[in-house]
């Protein structure tokens, strides 16, 4: 099986980190390559970044299908370009929110998102509405940390833990979604800190591992996007 990790940004500086993020869950029979856009914003922190990088995602997704990949993990919690790409390719492509949310809902009934910036709050609240998950939505909290500082792990883990604690104790969250695929090496440590503080286990979902694992399962089951939902664009 060949899986492409598509970083929807115009830089390769995150490629190795994204590979390391999924490395613990790569099956031995799966080959993985990480690709990034040839140009565009180098991170997605605002809607305008998401919009500008979206169409290049579609073009690269089509190229990856032509190269013989079996599926594409689009490493972005906000799923930049995923919906449009599904109209032009037949292999499955999934992004971060839906795979993370439904992983959390397999393990709990109320979830909170811990995200990076104030600029992503409204956009990620909208995901809950679009997928009809408002009744399962406890809260969303930002740690005020831009993407290019997420490799400061000690600081990020402290901030994410503090936000997750408030989500559980004040908002009624039963599981936590990390609302950016730049949260690498964070989920397991935050979950351990929560268990120590709360004396109970609360799952913290790493979007890269959740999304990649779900994609591999879809490929194994020979499933892809529904043409009743995503009509094939024959002109693309």
C-alpha positions in Angstrom: 0.0 0.0 0.0 1.3 3.5 -0.8 0.0 6.4 1.3 0.9 10.1 0.6 1.0 12.6 3.5 0.1 15.9 1.9 1.1 19.0 3.8 -1.0 21.7 2.4 1.6 24.4 2.8 4.2 25.9 0.5 7.2 24.7 2.5 8.9 21.4 3.3 10.0 22.5 6.8 7.2 20.4 8.4 7.6 17.3 6.3 9.9 15.4 8.6 7.8 16.2 11.7 4.7 15.0 10.0 6.3 11.7 9.1 7.6 11.3 12.7 4.0 12.0 13.9 2.6 9.0 12.1 5.6 6.7 12.4 4.3 4.8 15.4 1.1 3.8 13.6 2.5 2.9 10.1 1.9 -0.8 9.4 4.8 -2.7 8.0 3.2 -3.2 4.6 2.6 0.5 4.0 5.0 2.8 2.2 4.7 6.5 3.1 5.9 9.6 1.3 5.4 13.2 2.5 4.7 15.9 -0.1 4.1 19.6 0.3 2.7 22.3 -2.1 5.1 23.9 -4.6 4.0 27.3 -3.4 1.4 29.0 -1.1 1.3 30.1 2.5 3.7 28.3 4.8 1.0 27.7 7.4 -2.7 27.8 7.7 -3.8 30.1 10.5 -6.5 32.1 8.8 -9.3 31.5 6.3 -7.4 33.3 3.6 -4.5 30.9 4.0 -7.0 28.0 3.8 -8.5 29.5 0.6 -5.3 30.3 -1.2 -3.8 26.8 -0.5 -6.9 24.9 -1.3 -6.7 24.7 -5.1 -3.0 23.7 -5.2 -4.1 20.9 -2.9 -6.5 19.7 -5.6 -3.9 19.8 -8.3 -1.3 17.9 -6.2 -3.9 15.3 -5.1 -4.6 14.6 -8.7 -0.9 14.2 -9.4 -0.5 11.8 -6.4 -3.3 9.7 -7.7 -1.7 9.5 -11.1 1.6 8.5 -9.5 -0.2 5.4 -8.1 -0.8 6.3 -4.4 -3.7 4.4 -2.8 -4.8 7.2 -0.5 -3.9 10.7 0.8 -3.8 11.9 4.4 -4.2 15.7 4.1 -2.3 16.8 7.2 -4.5 19.8 8.2 -7.1 19.8 11.0 -9.2 22.2 8.9 -9.1 19.9 5.8 -7.7 22.5 3.4 -8.8 21.5 -0.1 -10.1 18.0 0.9 -13.8 18.6 -0.2 -12.8 19.9 -3.6 -10.1 17.2 -4.2 -12.8 14.5 -3.6 -14.5 15.7 -6.8 -11.5 15.1 -9.0 -9.8 12.0 -7.6 -11.1 8.4 -6.9 -8.7 7.4 -4.2 -9.7 8.4 -0.6 -8.4 11.7 0.8 -9.2 12.7 4.4 -8.3 15.6 6.7 -7.9 16.1 10.4 -11.2 17.2 11.9 -13.6 14.5 10.8 -11.2 11.6 11.5 -10.3 13.1 14.9 -13.9 13.9 15.9 -15.2 10.5 15.1 -12.3 8.8 16.8 -13.2 10.8 19.9 -16.9 9.9 19.6 -15.9 6.2 19.5 -14.5 6.7 23.0 -16.8 9.3 24.6 -19.9 11.4 24.0 -18.6 15.0 24.5 -15.5 16.5 23.1 -13.5 19.7 23.3 -11.0 21.1 20.8 -7.6 22.6 22.0 -6.5 24.7 19.1 -3.6 27.1 18.4 -4.9 30.7 17.9 -7.9 32.9 18.3 -8.1 33.1 14.5 -9.0 29.4 14.3 -11.7 29.4 16.9 -14.7 30.3 14.7 -13.5 28.2 11.8 -13.3 25.1 13.9 -16.6 25.7 15.7 -18.1 25.6 12.2 -16.8 22.1 11.7 -19.0 20.9 14.5 -22.1 22.5 12.9 -21.2 21.2 9.4 -21.0 17.6 10.7 -24.0 17.9 12.9 -22.0 17.4 16.1 -23.3 20.4 18.1 -24.8 18.1 20.8 -21.4 16.5 21.4 -19.4 19.7 21.4 -18.3 20.8 24.9 -16.0 23.7 24.0 -13.0 25.0 22.1 -10.0 26.7 23.7 -6.9 28.3 22.1 -3.4 28.2 23.6 -2.3 31.3 21.6 0.7 29.6 19.9 1.4 30.0 16.2 2.3 27.0 14.0 5.9 27.9 13.8 6.3 27.7 17.6 4.6 24.3 18.1 8.0 22.6 18.2 8.7 24.3 21.6 7.3 21.1 23.1 7.7 21.9 26.8 5.8 25.2 26.5 3.2 23.7 24.2 2.5 20.7 26.4 2.0 23.0 29.5 -0.4 25.2 27.6 -2.3 22.4 26.0 -2.6 20.6 29.4 -3.9 23.7 31.0 -6.5 24.2 28.3 -7.5 20.5 28.4 -8.0 20.7 32.2 -10.3 23.6 31.9 -12.2 21.8 29.1 -12.7 18.7 31.3 -13.4 20.5 34.6 -15.4 23.5 33.5 -16.9 22.5 30.1 -17.7 18.8 30.6 -15.3 17.5 27.9 -14.8 13.7 28.0 -12.2 13.7 25.3 -9.8 16.2 23.8 -9.0 16.9 20.1 -5.8 18.7 19.3 -6.9 21.2 16.7 -3.8 21.4 14.6 -1.6 18.7 13.0 1.4 20.7 14.2 0.7 19.3 17.6 3.4 16.5 17.2 4.4 14.6 20.3 1.8 16.3 22.5 -1.2 14.0 22.8 0.2 11.2 24.8 2.0 13.5 27.3 -1.1 15.7 27.8 -3.2 12.6 28.3 -0.7 11.4 31.0 -0.8 14.7 32.7 -4.6 14.7 32.7 -4.7 11.3 34.2 -2.3 12.3 37.0 -4.3 15.4 37.8 -7.8 14.0 37.4 -7.2 10.4 38.6 -9.0 9.2 35.5 -8.1 8.6 31.9 -9.2 11.1 29.3 -8.3 10.4 25.6 -6.3 13.1 23.8 -6.6 12.6 20.0 -3.5 13.2 17.9 -5.0 14.3 14.5 -2.1 12.9 12.5 -2.3 9.4 14.0 -6.1 9.4 13.9 -6.4 10.5 10.3 -3.6 8.4 9.0 -4.9 5.3 10.7 -8.4 5.9 9.4 -7.1 6.4 5.9 -5.3 3.1 6.0 -8.4 1.3 7.1 -10.5 2.9 4.3 -7.9 1.8 1.7 -7.9 -1.8 3.1 -11.7 -1.8 3.0 -11.6 -0.5 -0.6 -13.7 2.5 0.4 -13.6 6.0 -1.0 -15.6 9.2 -1.2 -19.3 8.8 -2.2 -20.3 10.0 -5.6 -23.8 10.7 -4.2 -22.0 13.4 -2.2 -19.0 14.4 -4.3 -19.9 14.4 -7.9 -17.0 13.7 -10.2 -15.7 16.8 -12.0 -14.9 15.4 -15.5 -13.4 18.6 -16.6 -10.7 18.9 -13.9 
